[in-house]
Amino acid sequence: RSRPATPTHDDRRMTTDPGLILALEALATEAAASTARLVADRVGGDLGAATKSSATDVVTEVDTAAEHHLVELLLGARPDDAVMGEEGADHAGTSGVRWILDPIDGTTNFVYGHPGYAVSVAAELHGTVVAGAVADVARAELFAASAGNGARLDGRPISATHAADLALALVATGFGYDPERRRRQAEVLTRLLPRVRDIRRMGS
């Protein structure tokens, strides 16, 4: 699943082609928004939940359906691209573009009705991520960004904080599903917490 997309030629100028990068961002945005609507329509219904890498690592039938929808939409528009999906999608391509998908980032939140879950779509060009979009399903917000063009929320430019003092930083983090890895991450967190303003952990 981790193999890179293989171009049919070695034209590295494509990686700096602003028109191509903007087109990939536009397609990522369209795909994320469309899939977010599919996911939203399943909220409150039978999710068909199961587990995968551990007893706490959840996957649902909605994840699988959303990934299938993403793959169909993306390859329908660009059939020569490669695809790698969180839920197993693996399509070899020849264009030098590979789509990296998480159909529901934050599945555990989705199952519990917690609003922190989103559809995530990224476009990689010759091994470098150059564009992407994230659709926050519960809040109906759409984030998009591409190389050289900055980031936007619902079309409005956004940026990270300009704060330079770690003690004033609000830090977002997450934890893996392996119990031993979680234990080590928790130890790091106890050392970090006294040095920052506060910690947030949304799970997506």
Secondary structure, DSSP 8 states (H G I E B T S, - for coil): -------SS--GGGGG-HHHHHHHHHHHHHHHHHHHHHHHHHTTS----EESSSTT-EE-HHHHHHHHHHHHHHHHH-TT-EEEETTS-EE--SSSEEEEEEEEETHHHHHHT-S--EEEEEEEETTEEEEEEEEETTTTEEEEEETTTEEEETTEEE-------GGG-EEE----SSHHHHHHHHHHHHHHGGGSSEEE----
